[in-house]
Amino acid sequence: MYALSLDPLRIEASAPEVVKLASSAAEAAQVGPMAAVPGALAELAVRDMVLQGASVSLIENGGEVAAASTQPLTVGVYAGPSPASGRIGFYLALEDFPIGIATSSATVSHALNFGEADAAVVVADTASLADAAAKAVCNSVVGEDAKASVESGLVRAESIRGVRGALVIRRNYVGTVGKLPRLIRLNGTRDDLFVASLQELPPQEMVSL
C-alpha cells in the first residue's frame, strides 16, 4: 500500500523516521509518500553528518539534495534535453542553509510521472518536502502549450505550504517563483554537473530571467 499509493497515507506513530518524514511531506504536497522517500533519506543523512560535527554536509540522492554548510556551495540543474540543461545553477550562500533542493523530471527520471517538465526544481527548508513538492509541480506541467504548462507548475509550487521557491524548465521555457537561492550561469559541460567540487563559481555570473 505505502509503496504503490499515489495519495497521502496515514501512518502509525511507531513508523520509522524516514516513513514519518516522507508521509508528512506527501501530505503537504498531496502526492504519494514514496515521492518523498529519496529526499527524506538525504535529509536524515545530513542530519547525522551535522550531529557528527561536519562543516560541509551535502547529500545528493537521485536529484534530491539536502545540505547544511559553513561555506557557500554551488548546485547545478540538469534538465535532460532542454537547452537550459547544465547552464543554470544555484549559488548557495550561508543564509540559505539548511536547505532541501529536489528535482522531478519527465524526460530524465525513470520514476512514475504524470507531467512533462524537463526539470521541476523545488527549494524548501527540508529535502523531504522539496522532493514531494517537486513531484507535484512536475505533474502540473502538462499540455501542448509549453509556456502555459510552465506557468501552471509555478502556480502549483506557490500553493504548497513550506516551499521557498521553484524553478521549472520545459523545452526552451524557464520560469521561477518564490525566494530561490541566487541563480548563476554555469560555463562547463553537462558532464561537469556530475563532478563534485567545493570550488565556488563567481557570484557575478548571475542569470537574468
Backbone as JSON, one array per atom type, in Angstrom:
{
  "sequence": "MYALSLDPLRIEASAPEVVKLASSAAEAAQVGPMAAVPGALAELAVRDMVLQGASVSLIENGGEVAAASTQPLTVGVYAGPSPASGRIGFYLALEDFPIGIATSSATVSHALNFGEADAAVVVADTASLADAAAKAVCNSVVGEDAKASVESGLVRAESIRGVRGALVIRRNYVGTVGKLPRLIRLNGTRDDLFVASLQELPPQEMVSL",
  "N": [[0.83, -1.21, 0.0], [1.83, 1.32, 0.94], [4.03, 1.66, -0.76], [2.84, 1.8, -3.28], [0.85, 3.7, -3.32], [-0.67, 6.63, -4.64], [-1.53, 8.75, -3.32], [-1.56, 10.69, -0.24], [-0.94, 8.96, 2.87], [-2.16, 7.76, 6.02], [-0.11, 7.06, 8.8], [1.32, 4.87, 11.29], [2.22, 5.8, 14.65], [4.5, 4.54, 15.47], [6.06, 4.19, 13.26], [9.06, 4.07, 11.2], [11.5, 6.77, 11.17], [12.11, 7.78, 8.61], [9.85, 7.1, 7.18], [7.92, 8.62, 8.48], [8.81, 11.24, 7.91], [8.62, 11.28, 5.09], [5.89, 10.79, 4.73], [4.69, 12.99, 5.98], [5.6, 15.07, 4.33], [4.45, 14.27, 1.92], [1.76, 14.59, 2.5], [1.62, 17.39, 2.69], [2.14, 18.11, 0.04], [0.29, 16.69, -1.34], [0.71, 14.17, -2.65], [1.77, 10.77, -3.4], [3.4, 8.92, -0.76], [5.89, 7.7, -1.4], [7.07, 9.42, -3.14], [8.52, 11.17, -1.68], [10.5, 9.82, -0.34], [13.3, 9.5, -1.25], [14.28, 12.14, -0.79], [13.79, 12.34, 1.95], [15.57, 10.42, 2.97], [18.03, 11.58, 2.25], [17.86, 13.87, 3.79], [17.88, 12.85, 6.43], [20.43, 11.72, 6.46], [22.1, 13.98, 6.22], [21.4, 15.26, 8.57], [22.54, 13.55, 10.47], [25.23, 13.86, 9.77], [25.68, 16.53, 10.49], [25.29, 16.34, 13.26], [27.52, 14.89, 13.85], [29.45, 16.74, 13.59], [30.27, 17.7, 11.08], [31.44, 20.17, 8.83], [30.78, 20.79, 6.24], [28.04, 19.54, 4.86], [26.46, 17.59, 2.61], [24.17, 15.8, 0.75], [23.35, 14.1, -2.16], [20.74, 12.53, -3.67], [19.65, 10.91, -6.14], [18.78, 13.23, -7.53], [17.71, 14.66, -5.5], [18.59, 16.93, -3.0], [20.05, 17.49, 0.11], [21.35, 19.82, 2.36], [23.71, 21.35, 4.57], [25.88, 23.81, 5.5], [29.0, 25.44, 6.28], [30.2, 27.02, 4.49], [29.89, 28.61, 1.27], [28.16, 26.9, -1.41], [27.76, 25.39, -4.67], [25.16, 24.33, -6.83], [24.21, 22.52, -9.62], [21.74, 22.45, -12.27], [20.26, 19.83, -13.9], [18.56, 19.23, -16.82], [17.8, 17.33, -18.72], [16.96, 17.03, -22.14], [16.53, 19.73, -22.6], [17.61, 22.97, -23.76], [18.5, 24.51, -21.68], [19.66, 22.83, -19.91], [22.23, 22.05, -17.68], [23.19, 24.61, -17.78], [22.31, 26.34, -15.88], [22.47, 27.16, -12.43], [22.47, 27.03, -8.8], [23.69, 29.32, -6.44], [24.59, 28.71, -3.34], [24.37, 30.5, -0.55], [25.51, 31.25, 2.82], [23.28, 31.96, 4.32], [21.29, 30.51, 3.18], [21.26, 27.94, 4.17], [20.0, 25.57, 6.64], [19.04, 23.52, 3.8], [16.78, 22.17, 1.37], [16.73, 20.75, -1.8], [15.06, 19.68, -4.61], [14.49, 17.74, -7.57], [12.21, 16.94, -10.09], [11.58, 15.11, -13.0], [10.22, 14.58, -16.24], [11.55, 13.71, -18.41], [14.0, 12.7, -17.74], [14.02, 11.16, -15.35], [13.25, 7.79, -14.26], [11.15, 7.28, -12.72], [7.63, 7.02, -11.88], [5.65, 9.35, -13.53], [3.48, 12.07, -14.15], [3.66, 14.4, -15.48], [5.22, 16.82, -17.76], [7.58, 18.17, -17.56], [10.98, 19.12, -18.12], [12.6, 19.68, -16.05], [11.56, 20.1, -12.82], [12.19, 22.0, -10.29], [12.37, 22.31, -6.85], [12.71, 24.28, -3.95], [13.1, 24.09, -0.49], [12.81, 24.16, 3.14], [13.39, 21.61, 3.98], [14.6, 18.52, 2.59], [12.82, 16.44, 2.21], [10.26, 17.63, 1.98], [10.77, 19.26, -0.25], [11.2, 17.28, -2.15], [8.7, 15.89, -2.36], [7.11, 18.05, -3.16], [8.32, 18.76, -5.58], [7.59, 16.64, -7.21], [4.81, 17.03, -7.3], [4.72, 19.51, -8.58], [5.94, 18.95, -11.06], [4.06, 17.17, -12.08], [2.08, 18.94, -12.7], [2.88, 20.27, -14.9], [1.82, 20.23, -17.85], [0.45, 19.7, -21.17], [0.03, 21.02, -24.56], [0.89, 23.63, -24.92], [3.81, 24.81, -24.07], [4.83, 27.02, -22.62], [2.59, 27.87, -21.12], [2.26, 25.59, -19.61], [4.51, 25.57, -18.0], [3.98, 27.82, -16.46], [1.75, 26.86, -15.11], [2.92, 24.92, -13.5], [4.42, 26.55, -11.8], [2.43, 27.93, -10.45], [1.33, 25.82, -9.04], [3.47, 25.23, -7.33], [3.49, 27.5, -5.71], [1.27, 27.03, -4.21], [1.83, 25.17, -2.28], [2.41, 24.76, 1.01], [5.24, 25.82, 2.8], [7.12, 25.65, 0.83], [9.9, 27.28, -0.47], [10.63, 28.3, -2.99], [10.54, 27.84, -6.61], [11.81, 26.43, -9.66], [11.1, 25.96, -12.97], [11.56, 24.05, -15.86], [10.92, 23.57, -19.24], [11.46, 22.44, -22.36], [12.35, 25.18, -24.24], [11.61, 26.96, -22.34], [11.84, 28.66, -19.26], [10.96, 29.18, -15.95], [10.48, 30.95, -12.86], [9.58, 31.11, -9.37], [8.83, 32.55, -6.19], [11.19, 32.63, -3.4], [14.23, 31.97, -4.29], [17.57, 30.51, -4.01], [20.5, 32.35, -5.1], [20.55, 32.57, -8.58], [22.8, 31.28, -10.97], [24.94, 31.37, -13.86], [26.16, 28.56, -15.49], [29.25, 27.54, -16.83], [30.44, 25.26, -17.73], [30.35, 21.87, -19.05], [27.59, 19.53, -19.57], [28.4, 17.15, -18.47], [30.09, 18.01, -16.49], [28.43, 18.56, -14.41], [28.19, 16.31, -12.92], [30.42, 16.02, -11.45], [31.67, 16.36, -8.34], [32.54, 19.23, -6.44], [34.19, 21.64, -4.38], [34.73, 24.13, -5.23], [33.96, 27.51, -5.77], [31.7, 29.24, -7.91], [31.98, 32.35, -9.68], [30.22, 34.96, -8.09], [29.22, 37.0, -9.7], [28.35, 35.86, -12.01], [25.53, 35.8, -12.72], [22.17, 34.82, -13.5], [19.76, 36.21, -15.66], [16.36, 36.21, -15.73]],
  "CA": [[0.0, 0.0, 0.0], [2.67, 2.51, 1.05], [4.89, 1.79, -1.94], [2.07, 1.96, -4.51], [-0.16, 4.76, -3.21], [-0.44, 7.92, -5.3], [-2.11, 9.75, -2.43], [-1.01, 10.63, 1.11], [-1.47, 7.89, 3.72], [-1.95, 7.86, 7.46], [0.84, 6.06, 9.26], [1.33, 4.65, 12.73], [3.2, 6.6, 15.38], [5.7, 3.75, 15.65], [6.72, 4.03, 11.97], [10.43, 4.6, 11.15], [11.58, 8.21, 10.96], [12.06, 8.1, 7.19], [8.45, 6.97, 6.78], [7.22, 9.78, 9.02], [9.19, 12.42, 7.14], [8.06, 11.19, 3.75], [4.43, 10.87, 4.81], [4.34, 14.37, 6.29], [5.84, 15.85, 3.12], [3.45, 13.87, 0.93], [0.51, 15.24, 2.89], [1.71, 18.81, 2.34], [2.13, 18.28, -1.41], [-0.8, 15.88, -1.88], [1.21, 13.13, -3.55], [2.04, 9.53, -2.71], [4.55, 9.05, 0.15], [7.17, 7.28, -1.98], [7.62, 10.57, -3.85], [9.37, 11.95, -0.77], [11.46, 8.96, 0.35], [14.7, 9.85, -1.51], [14.59, 13.37, -0.09], [13.82, 12.07, 3.39], [16.83, 9.72, 3.27], [19.1, 12.58, 2.18], [17.67, 14.75, 4.94], [18.34, 12.15, 7.62], [21.88, 11.57, 6.38], [22.71, 15.28, 6.54], [21.17, 15.48, 9.99], [23.57, 12.8, 11.19], [26.52, 14.49, 9.49], [25.76, 17.73, 11.31], [25.46, 15.89, 14.64], [28.9, 14.4, 13.99], [30.35, 17.88, 13.52], [30.73, 18.03, 9.73], [31.28, 21.59, 8.49], [30.11, 20.78, 4.94], [27.21, 18.35, 4.79], [25.61, 17.6, 1.43], [23.83, 14.5, 0.19], [22.53, 14.11, -3.36], [20.15, 11.2, -3.79], [18.77, 10.83, -7.3], [18.19, 14.53, -7.86], [17.28, 15.33, -4.27], [19.75, 17.42, -2.28], [19.94, 18.06, 1.45], [22.65, 20.42, 2.64], [23.97, 22.32, 5.64], [27.29, 24.09, 5.28], [29.59, 26.66, 6.82], [30.76, 27.76, 3.38], [28.98, 28.58, 0.11], [28.24, 25.77, -2.33], [27.01, 25.56, -5.9], [24.42, 23.16, -7.28], [23.77, 22.68, -10.99], [20.44, 21.89, -12.63], [20.26, 19.0, -15.1], [17.2, 19.23, -17.35], [17.68, 16.45, -19.87], [17.16, 17.55, -23.5], [16.31, 21.17, -22.69], [18.82, 23.78, -23.98], [18.92, 25.09, -20.41], [20.29, 21.79, -19.1], [23.63, 22.27, -17.4], [23.54, 26.03, -17.94], [21.79, 27.1, -14.75], [22.74, 26.57, -11.13], [22.19, 27.84, -7.61], [24.79, 29.67, -5.55], [24.03, 28.59, -2.0], [25.06, 31.32, 0.44], [25.37, 30.72, 4.17], [21.93, 32.19, 4.83], [20.37, 29.55, 2.56], [21.3, 26.66, 4.88], [19.89, 24.29, 5.93], [18.22, 23.63, 2.61], [16.43, 20.98, 0.6], [16.5, 21.04, -3.21], [14.66, 18.44, -5.27], [14.14, 17.86, -8.98], [11.41, 15.89, -10.72], [11.67, 15.28, -14.45], [9.52, 13.6, -17.06], [12.43, 13.3, -19.52], [15.23, 12.14, -17.2], [13.74, 10.16, -14.32], [12.52, 6.57, -14.59], [10.04, 7.17, -11.77], [6.3, 7.31, -12.41], [5.49, 10.79, -13.64], [2.32, 12.43, -14.95], [3.9, 15.71, -16.06], [6.05, 16.91, -18.95], [8.69, 19.09, -17.31], [12.34, 18.6, -18.21], [13.07, 19.78, -14.66], [10.77, 20.89, -11.88], [13.1, 22.1, -9.14], [11.74, 22.96, -5.71], [13.58, 24.58, -2.81], [12.35, 24.17, 0.76], [13.67, 24.0, 4.31], [13.77, 20.21, 4.1], [14.65, 17.78, 1.33], [11.62, 15.61, 2.07], [9.2, 18.47, 1.43], [11.17, 19.64, -1.6], [11.03, 16.1, -3.0], [7.27, 15.7, -2.61], [6.6, 19.2, -3.9], [8.83, 18.71, -6.96], [6.74, 15.69, -7.94], [3.52, 17.69, -7.53], [4.91, 20.57, -9.56], [6.17, 18.32, -12.36], [2.78, 16.62, -12.54], [1.22, 20.04, -13.14], [3.44, 20.82, -16.14], [1.24, 19.4, -18.9], [-0.25, 20.38, -22.25], [0.77, 21.36, -25.78], [1.47, 24.96, -24.75], [4.9, 24.64, -23.11], [4.93, 28.19, -21.74], [1.48, 27.82, -20.18], [2.46, 24.47, -18.7], [5.5, 26.02, -17.01], [3.27, 28.71, -15.54], [0.9, 26.01, -14.28], [3.79, 24.33, -12.49], [4.8, 27.58, -10.83], [1.24, 28.16, -9.62], [1.23, 24.68, -8.11], [4.52, 25.39, -6.32], [3.07, 28.54, -4.78], [0.16, 26.56, -3.38], [2.3, 24.18, -1.3], [2.93, 25.44, 2.19], [6.59, 25.43, 3.19], [8.02, 25.77, -0.31], [10.54, 28.59, -0.59], [10.57, 28.75, -4.38], [10.63, 26.78, -7.6], [12.29, 26.72, -10.99], [10.53, 24.95, -13.86], [12.13, 24.08, -17.21], [10.35, 22.69, -20.25], [11.96, 22.83, -23.68], [13.09, 26.45, -24.19], [10.99, 27.86, -21.37], [12.31, 28.58, -17.88], [10.22, 30.1, -15.1], [10.78, 30.86, -11.43], [8.63, 31.72, -8.45], [9.24, 32.5, -4.8], [12.53, 33.07, -2.99], [15.23, 30.95, -4.6], [18.97, 30.94, -3.88], [20.96, 33.12, -6.25], [20.73, 31.82, -9.82], [24.05, 31.58, -11.64], [25.16, 30.75, -15.15], [27.24, 27.58, -15.48], [30.01, 27.63, -18.07], [31.01, 23.97, -18.08], [29.54, 20.96, -19.85], [26.63, 18.77, -18.78], [29.14, 16.13, -17.72], [30.69, 18.65, -15.31], [27.45, 18.57, -13.33], [28.3, 15.07, -12.15], [31.7, 16.03, -10.74], [31.54, 17.14, -7.11], [33.64, 20.16, -6.19], [33.93, 22.7, -3.42], [35.09, 25.39, -5.82], [32.83, 28.42, -5.96], [31.59, 29.99, -9.16], [31.93, 33.78, -9.4], [28.87, 35.44, -7.83], [28.73, 37.9, -10.74], [27.78, 35.09, -13.11], [24.13, 35.63, -12.39], [21.26, 34.61, -14.62], [18.6, 37.09, -15.72], [15.19, 35.51, -16.3]],
  "C": [[0.87, 1.27, 0.0], [3.47, 2.74, -0.23], [4.12, 2.13, -3.21], [1.1, 3.14, -4.49], [0.27, 6.03, -3.94], [-1.03, 9.07, -4.49], [-1.47, 9.63, -1.05], [-1.68, 9.53, 1.92], [-1.24, 8.22, 5.18], [-1.0, 6.75, 7.88], [0.78, 5.95, 10.78], [2.44, 5.47, 13.39], [4.53, 5.87, 15.55], [6.5, 3.56, 14.35], [8.15, 4.6, 12.02], [10.44, 6.08, 10.78], [11.49, 8.58, 9.49], [10.63, 8.03, 6.67], [7.65, 8.18, 7.27], [7.52, 11.04, 8.21], [8.55, 12.42, 5.76], [6.55, 11.36, 3.76], [3.97, 12.29, 5.1], [4.51, 15.26, 5.06], [4.81, 15.55, 2.04], [2.09, 14.5, 1.22], [0.5, 16.7, 2.48], [1.58, 19.04, 0.83], [1.01, 17.52, -2.1], [-0.33, 14.94, -2.99], [1.41, 11.85, -2.75], [3.31, 9.64, -1.87], [5.89, 8.64, -0.45], [7.84, 8.42, -2.76], [8.61, 11.34, -2.99], [10.45, 11.11, -0.09], [12.92, 9.3, 0.03], [15.13, 11.13, -0.78], [14.69, 13.17, 1.41], [15.11, 11.37, 3.79], [18.01, 10.69, 3.24], [19.06, 13.5, 3.4], [18.2, 14.11, 6.22], [19.85, 11.99, 7.63], [22.6, 12.86, 6.73], [22.53, 15.61, 8.02], [22.23, 14.78, 10.83], [24.95, 13.4, 10.98], [26.72, 15.73, 10.36], [25.99, 17.36, 12.77], [26.87, 15.39, 14.91], [29.93, 15.51, 13.82], [30.87, 18.24, 12.15], [30.47, 19.5, 9.42], [30.61, 21.76, 7.13], [29.36, 19.47, 4.82], [26.29, 18.46, 3.59], [25.42, 16.17, 0.94], [22.97, 14.73, -1.04], [22.05, 12.69, -3.59], [19.16, 11.19, -4.95], [18.08, 12.12, -7.67], [17.68, 15.3, -6.66], [18.5, 15.68, -3.43], [19.33, 17.93, -0.91], [21.31, 18.62, 1.8], [22.6, 21.36, 3.83], [25.46, 22.57, 5.59], [27.74, 25.39, 5.92], [30.31, 27.45, 5.74], [29.83, 27.63, 2.18], [29.22, 27.35, -0.75], [27.49, 26.11, -3.61], [26.36, 24.24, -6.3], [23.92, 23.43, -8.69], [22.44, 22.0, -11.24], [20.57, 21.13, -13.95], [18.82, 18.85, -15.58], [17.09, 18.44, -18.64], [17.91, 17.13, -21.2], [16.97, 19.07, -23.64], [17.63, 21.91, -22.94], [19.35, 24.41, -22.69], [19.66, 24.1, -19.53], [21.78, 22.05, -18.92], [24.09, 23.7, -17.51], [23.15, 26.88, -16.76], [22.14, 26.38, -13.45], [22.32, 27.5, -10.01], [23.49, 28.08, -6.85], [24.21, 29.7, -4.14], [24.88, 29.37, -1.02], [24.76, 30.77, 1.84], [23.95, 30.88, 4.71], [20.9, 31.23, 4.21], [20.28, 28.23, 3.32], [20.56, 26.71, 6.2], [18.88, 24.39, 4.79], [17.93, 22.26, 2.01], [16.14, 21.42, -0.83], [16.17, 19.72, -3.9], [14.24, 18.72, -6.71], [13.32, 16.66, -9.43], [11.41, 16.16, -12.21], [10.92, 14.18, -15.19], [10.41, 13.06, -18.16], [13.73, 12.66, -19.04], [14.95, 10.97, -16.27], [13.01, 8.94, -14.88], [11.33, 6.36, -13.65], [8.72, 7.49, -12.46], [6.06, 8.81, -12.39], [4.32, 11.1, -14.56], [2.5, 13.78, -15.64], [4.83, 15.65, -17.26], [7.22, 17.87, -18.78], [10.02, 18.39, -17.55], [13.0, 18.69, -16.83], [12.11, 20.66, -13.88], [11.56, 20.88, -10.58], [12.42, 22.9, -8.04], [12.75, 23.13, -4.59], [12.71, 24.75, -1.56], [13.33, 24.05, 1.93], [14.19, 22.58, 4.44], [13.74, 19.52, 2.74], [13.42, 16.92, 1.13], [10.47, 16.41, 1.48], [9.53, 18.89, 0.01], [10.92, 18.5, -2.58], [9.56, 15.89, -3.37], [6.71, 16.83, -3.46], [7.08, 19.19, -5.35], [7.99, 17.76, -7.81], [5.39, 16.34, -8.28], [3.63, 18.76, -8.61], [5.11, 19.98, -10.95], [4.87, 17.76, -12.93], [1.85, 17.68, -13.09], [1.69, 20.65, -14.46], [2.99, 19.93, -17.3], [0.6, 20.27, -19.98], [0.64, 20.74, -23.42], [1.48, 22.7, -25.67], [2.54, 24.89, -23.66], [4.99, 25.8, -22.13], [3.83, 28.16, -20.69], [1.66, 26.7, -19.17], [3.48, 24.81, -17.63], [4.83, 26.93, -15.98], [2.36, 27.92, -14.61], [1.71, 25.36, -13.17], [4.16, 25.32, -11.41], [3.63, 27.91, -9.9], [1.08, 27.04, -8.6], [2.27, 24.79, -7.0], [4.11, 26.4, -5.27], [2.0, 28.05, -3.81], [0.58, 25.61, -2.27], [2.98, 24.9, -0.14], [4.31, 24.91, 2.56], [7.59, 25.5, 2.06], [8.59, 27.18, -0.37], [10.39, 29.15, -2.0], [10.72, 27.57, -5.32], [11.17, 27.32, -8.91], [11.79, 25.6, -11.9], [11.08, 25.15, -15.27], [11.37, 23.09, -18.09], [10.73, 23.23, -21.63], [12.78, 24.12, -23.55], [12.57, 27.4, -23.13], [11.49, 27.58, -19.96], [11.54, 29.6, -17.07], [10.6, 29.89, -13.64], [9.67, 31.53, -10.62], [9.19, 31.61, -7.04], [10.65, 33.0, -4.56], [13.51, 31.93, -3.18], [16.62, 31.44, -4.2], [19.38, 31.68, -5.15], [21.16, 32.2, -7.46], [22.01, 32.25, -10.5], [24.11, 30.85, -12.98], [26.35, 29.8, -15.06], [27.93, 27.57, -16.84], [30.63, 26.32, -18.5], [30.1, 23.17, -18.99], [28.53, 20.26, -18.96], [27.34, 17.72, -17.93], [29.76, 16.71, -16.45], [29.73, 18.66, -14.13], [27.62, 17.37, -12.41], [29.65, 14.94, -11.45], [31.58, 16.93, -9.53], [32.76, 18.02, -6.92], [33.22, 21.19, -5.16], [34.31, 24.07, -3.97], [33.84, 26.23, -6.06], [32.86, 29.02, -7.35], [31.48, 31.47, -8.82], [30.49, 34.25, -9.19], [28.32, 36.33, -8.93], [28.12, 37.18, -11.93], [26.32, 34.75, -12.83], [23.29, 35.47, -13.65], [20.1, 35.59, -14.53], [17.48, 36.34, -16.41], [14.03, 36.49, -16.47]]
}
